[in-house]
Amino acid sequence: MATATKARSAKGKTTRKATTKAPAGKKKKEALKDLSVTYDQFKEFEGKRYTGMKVGRSHKWYYDKGEWNETKITPDLWEIAYAVTKRRAGKAPPGSGVPVGTAYHWYILAHQNVRKLNANDYTTSMTGLKLKLAHQRAGSEKWSVSARTQRKHLIEFLQELIVQLEKEPIPIAFEYNGKSYEGEAIPITQTCLDGICTKLDVILNDEQVGIIRYRKSGWKIEGNKDRKFVNAIAGEILNWYNKK
């Protein structure tokens, strides 16, 4: 696609200078091609090599109507089982990602916040962490690591979490829109560098608010669109770090 720009000649007359601009469609295809290539390239995080999506990036999914089954084991403990198809909110770049048939084993540790609306309906939201224990390549019947190794990795993860929870949390106290908030932020140690963490689990007035995370565009809590409220929490966290 050619576009024209005005330029002044030596005689003062206005002439037209042609410049070449790549079509938008071509640029988009090149960007998608780069994504599909870089997905499988080796990357490094804290001295460990990995492939797949780059650390720090995120996915957004939509879940179909699922089935959640739960059985009460003790007054406070329940067994749960959940099955559903999840669908990507956007479209995966052509050629990116793992082959169809690839399987994963994740361990999820999350807060589920529920509020009763009426006799049959509840609002429900979940925030937390998920840890990849193993994967199975498409066309293979063998998992990447044995059940014993998976259990070992899970124990290590839970031990790290216990140490994280036993540490003194960051205290939070502020007023917003005439209401007082008091609570704590628990750093997620896997996101800490030089003693400063970019993701923290926030609890205010004894209620779990979500995981606050830092991005180039600022601090965010998934599902919370009140930027001033989120920034008030972030301000308390930053003040605590500055006093250290």
HELIX and SHEET records of a PDB file:
HELIX    1   1 ALA A   24  TYR A   39  1                                  16    
HELIX    2   2 ALA A  147  GLU A  166  1                                  20    
HELIX    3   3 THR A  189  THR A  191  5                                   3    
HELIX    4   4 ARG A  227  LYS A  243  1                                  17    
SHEET    1   A 2 ALA A   2  ARG A   8  0                                        
SHEET    2   A 2 THR A  14  THR A  20 -1                                        
SHEET    1   B 2 LYS A  43  PHE A  45  0                                        
SHEET    2   B 2 LYS A  48  TYR A  50 -1                                        
SHEET    1   C 2 TRP A  61  TYR A  63  0                                        
SHEET    2   C 2 LYS A  86  ARG A  88 -1                                        
SHEET    1   D 2 GLU A  67  LYS A  72  0                                        
SHEET    2   D 2 TRP A  78  ALA A  83 -1                                        
SHEET    1   E 2 ALA A 103  LYS A 116  0                                        
SHEET    2   E 2 TYR A 122  GLN A 136 -1                                        
SHEET    1   F 5 ILE A 170  TYR A 176  0                                        
SHEET    2   F 5 LYS A 179  PRO A 187 -1                                        
SHEET    3   F 5 LYS A 199  LEU A 204 -1                                        
SHEET    4   F 5 GLU A 207  ARG A 215 -1                                        
SHEET    5   F 5 GLY A 218  ILE A 221 -1                                        
SHEET    1   G 2 CYS A 192  LEU A 193  0                                        
SHEET    2   G 2 ILE A 196  CYS A 197 -1                                        
END                                                                             
